[in-house]
């Protein structure tokens, strides 16, 4: 890969490696660089990264977004829904919100990949059927040449924003790809008719009041439904529970505070956590590493440019 770009990147089907004009073999470049994470400029609703690891990168964790990735070099191994999975260069990884998984390099050569994290509501809206929930892809390692080209396009340059127009097109293509590989009847069989307006109002309230203690009584009043129906519909719409959604928004604030140079104790307070240890427990459960380790990898991420 040339610099931090995927321009010129090609898929070679017969030997199942991703190659670029600058790199004859990305597996070789994997072993030459240090571990780290590089972040693209922030954009509403999505987060893009490039990561490189040797050994076990992440302990078991879960997040409230779709995680869609493309393996660039090495072998990516992870546990997901009770099975050990492997992704080779050029293969796509699709992880559903709130599904526990870990991750690491399957060989001594190390691992290099790019990943985009997408809010579930963007997928629901892009599917054009907000009343029927999220598409679920039961097999997390996918081979699909059109899907792959869409990801290569959105991963092309991590130094620049995707831009609103291009992002809208990508989300539309992504929704089609997810539906194409999904098992919708399995995940769509929910007794409640989804009240999109009500659950969206609750989501926005949780987002705006992430630092506060929000009660079920407050959400019941906003949604005009009982807490159990709300919990079911919220998960159907956004892939996670109202409580976990609020915790994730707190962790979003923590990550931004750490990037801005705040110490971990201060970042915990910024996120609305009781203390640093409280924040650390949630952070590790969500991202598979401690906030201190995440902070170090972010600083080392400059080596990936």
C-alpha positions in Angstrom: 0.0 0.0 0.0 1.3 3.4 -0.9 1.5 5.8 2.0 -1.9 5.8 3.6 -3.9 5.2 0.4 -5.5 2.2 -1.3 -5.2 3.8 -4.8 -4.1 1.2 -7.3 -5.1 -1.6 -5.0 -6.2 -4.7 -6.8 -7.6 -8.1 -5.9 -5.7 -11.1 -7.2 -8.3 -13.9 -7.1 -6.0 -16.9 -7.8 -3.6 -16.4 -4.8 -6.1 -14.6 -2.6 -4.0 -11.6 -1.7 -4.6 -7.9 -1.9 -1.9 -6.1 -3.8 -1.1 -2.5 -4.7 1.3 -0.8 -7.1 3.5 0.1 -4.2 3.5 -3.2 -2.3 4.0 -6.5 -4.0 2.7 -8.3 -0.9 0.9 -6.7 2.0 1.7 -9.7 4.2 5.4 -8.8 3.9 4.7 -5.1 4.9 2.7 -6.3 7.9 5.8 -7.6 9.6 7.8 -4.5 9.0 5.6 -2.1 10.9 4.7 -1.6 14.6 1.3 -2.3 16.0 -1.0 0.7 16.0 -4.4 2.1 15.1 -4.9 5.0 12.7 -8.2 7.0 12.6 -9.8 8.8 9.7 -11.3 12.3 10.3 -14.5 12.0 12.3 -17.8 12.0 10.4 -21.4 11.8 11.6 -22.5 8.2 12.2 -19.3 6.4 10.9 -15.8 5.8 12.1 -13.0 4.4 9.9 -9.7 2.9 11.1 -6.7 1.1 9.9 -5.1 -1.3 12.4 -2.1 -3.5 12.6 -1.4 -6.1 15.1 0.8 -9.0 16.0 -0.6 -11.7 18.3 -3.9 -11.1 20.1 -5.2 -7.6 19.3 -8.5 -7.5 21.2 -10.0 -9.5 24.1 -13.7 -10.5 23.8 -15.8 -7.4 23.6 -18.9 -6.0 21.8 -20.0 -2.6 20.5 -23.3 -1.1 19.4 -22.4 -0.5 15.7 -22.0 -2.6 12.6 -18.3 -3.3 12.1 -17.5 -3.9 8.4 -13.9 -4.7 7.6 -11.5 -5.6 4.8 -8.5 -7.8 5.6 -5.4 -6.3 3.8 -2.5 -8.5 5.0 -1.9 -11.6 7.1 -4.7 -13.8 8.5 -7.3 -12.3 10.7 -8.7 -14.7 13.3 -11.6 -14.1 15.7 -14.2 -15.9 17.7 -17.8 -15.1 16.9 -21.1 -16.7 17.8 -19.4 -19.8 19.2 -17.0 -20.5 16.4 -13.4 -19.6 15.5 -13.3 -17.7 12.2 -10.5 -16.7 9.7 -10.4 -13.9 7.2 -7.8 -13.9 4.4 -6.6 -10.8 2.4 -9.5 -9.6 0.3 -12.2 -11.1 2.4 -14.9 -9.0 4.1 -15.8 -9.2 7.8 -19.3 -8.3 8.9 -20.0 -8.1 12.7 -23.5 -7.3 13.9 -24.1 -4.9 16.8 -23.9 -6.4 20.3 -22.3 -9.6 19.2 -19.3 -10.6 21.3 -16.1 -11.2 19.4 -12.3 -10.9 19.8 -9.6 -10.5 17.2 -5.9 -11.0 16.4 -3.3 -12.2 13.9 -3.5 -15.8 12.9 0.2 -16.0 11.9 3.5 -14.6 13.0 3.5 -12.2 10.0 0.9 -10.1 11.8 -2.4 -8.6 10.6 -3.4 -5.5 8.8 -7.0 -4.4 8.1 -9.3 -1.5 7.6 -12.7 -1.2 9.3 -15.7 1.0 9.2 -18.1 1.3 12.2 -21.6 2.3 11.2 -24.6 3.3 13.4 -27.4 0.7 13.0 -30.0 3.4 12.3 -28.1 4.4 9.2 -28.4 0.8 7.9 -32.1 0.7 8.8 -32.8 3.9 6.9 -30.7 2.9 4.0 -32.6 -0.4 3.7 -35.8 1.6 3.1 -37.7 -0.5 5.6 -37.4 1.1 9.1 -40.3 -0.9 10.4 -38.7 -4.3 10.0 -35.4 -4.1 11.9 -31.8 -4.8 11.0 -30.4 -7.2 8.4 -28.3 -9.9 10.1 -25.5 -11.7 8.3 -25.1 -15.1 9.9 -21.7 -15.9 8.3 -19.3 -13.1 9.3 -16.6 -13.7 6.6 -18.0 -12.8 3.2 -16.6 -13.0 -0.4 -18.4 -10.6 -2.7 -16.6 -8.7 -5.4 -19.1 -5.9 -5.6 -19.2 -5.5 -1.8 -15.4 -5.5 -1.8 -15.2 -2.7 -4.4 -17.6 -0.6 -2.3 -15.3 -1.0 0.7 -12.1 -0.3 -1.2 -13.7 2.9 -2.5 -14.7 4.1 1.0 -11.3 3.0 2.5 -9.3 4.7 -0.3 -8.0 7.6 1.6 -8.2 7.7 5.4 -6.7 11.2 5.5 -9.8 12.7 4.0 -13.5 12.7 5.0 -15.8 10.5 2.9 -18.1 13.4 2.3 -21.9 13.4 2.6 -22.8 12.6 -1.0 -20.4 9.7 -1.3 -21.3 8.4 2.1 -25.0 8.3 1.2 -24.2 6.2 -1.9 -21.9 3.9 0.1 -24.6 3.3 2.7 -27.1 2.4 0.0 -24.7 -0.1 -1.5 -23.8 -1.4 1.9 -27.4 -2.0 2.8 -27.9 -3.9 -0.4 -24.8 -6.0 0.4 -26.0 -6.8 3.9 -29.5 -7.8 2.7 -27.9 -10.0 0.0 -26.0 -12.0 2.6 -28.5 -11.7 5.5 -30.9 -14.2 7.0 -33.7 -11.6 7.6 -36.5 -14.0 8.7 -34.3 -15.4 11.5 -33.7 -11.9 13.1 -36.9 -10.2 11.9 -39.4 -12.4 13.8 -40.3 -9.9 16.5 -43.9 -9.7 17.8 -44.0 -5.9 18.2 -44.6 -3.6 15.2 -41.7 -1.3 15.3 -42.6 2.3 16.3 -39.8 4.1 14.6 -40.7 7.5 15.7 -40.9 6.5 19.4 -37.6 4.6 19.5 -35.8 7.3 17.6 -37.0 9.9 20.1 -35.7 7.7 22.9 -32.4 7.3 21.1 -32.0 11.0 20.7 -32.9 11.6 24.4 -30.2 9.1 25.5 -27.7 10.7 23.2 -28.3 14.2 24.4 -28.4 13.1 28.1 -25.5 10.6 28.0 -23.9 11.9 31.2 -27.2 11.7 33.2 -28.9 8.9 34.9 -31.9 8.2 32.6 -34.7 6.0 34.0 -37.1 3.6 32.3 -39.9 5.8 33.5 -38.5 8.8 31.5 -38.2 6.6 28.4 -41.7 5.2 28.8 -43.1 8.7 28.9 -41.1 9.7 25.7 -42.1 6.5 23.8 -45.6 6.1 25.2 -45.1 2.4 25.6 -44.1 0.1 28.5 -40.4 -0.5 29.2 -40.4 -4.1 28.0 -41.9 -3.3 24.6 -39.5 -0.4 24.3 -36.5 -2.6 25.1 -37.5 -5.1 22.4 -38.2 -2.4 19.8 -35.0 -0.5 20.6 -32.9 -3.6 20.1 -34.7 -4.4 16.9 -34.1 -0.9 15.6 -30.6 -0.2 16.8 -29.1 -3.6 17.7 -28.6 -3.0 21.4 -30.4 -2.0 24.6 -31.2 1.6 25.7 -28.8 1.3 28.6 -26.0 0.0 26.5 -26.6 2.7 23.9 -26.2 5.3 26.6 -23.0 3.7 27.9 -21.6 3.7 24.3 -22.3 7.4 23.9 -20.4 8.0 27.2 -17.5 6.0 25.8 -17.6 8.1 22.6 -16.9 11.1 24.8 -14.2 9.3 26.7 -12.3 8.5 23.4 -12.5 12.1 22.2 -11.3 13.3 25.6 -8.3 11.0 25.5 -7.4 12.0 21.9 -7.6 15.6 23.1 -4.9 14.8 25.7 -7.0 14.5 28.9 -5.7 12.1 31.5 -7.8 9.0 32.0 -9.4 10.2 35.3 -10.5 13.4 33.6 -11.8 11.5 30.5 -13.9 9.3 32.8 -15.5 12.4 34.4 -16.0 13.9 30.9 -17.9 10.8 29.9 -20.1 10.8 32.9 -18.7 7.7 34.6 -18.5 7.5 38.4 -14.7 7.1 38.4 -11.8 5.9 36.3 -12.2 2.2 37.3 -15.9 2.3 36.3 -14.9 3.8 32.9 -12.1 1.2 32.5 -14.4 -1.7 33.0 -16.9 -0.5 30.4 -14.1 0.5 28.0 -12.4 -2.9 28.1 -15.8 -4.7 27.8 -16.6 -2.7 24.7 -13.2 -2.4 22.9 -11.3 -5.4 24.1 -8.5 -3.4 25.7 -7.9 -1.0 28.5 -8.1 2.8 27.8 -4.4 3.1 28.6 -3.5 0.6 25.9 -5.9 2.2 23.5 -4.2 5.6 24.2 -0.8 4.1 23.4 -1.9 2.4 20.2 -3.5 5.7 19.0 -0.2 7.5 19.5 1.7 4.7 17.7 -0.9 4.9 14.9 1.2 7.6 13.3 3.5 4.8 12.2 0.8 3.6 9.9 0.8 6.7 7.8 
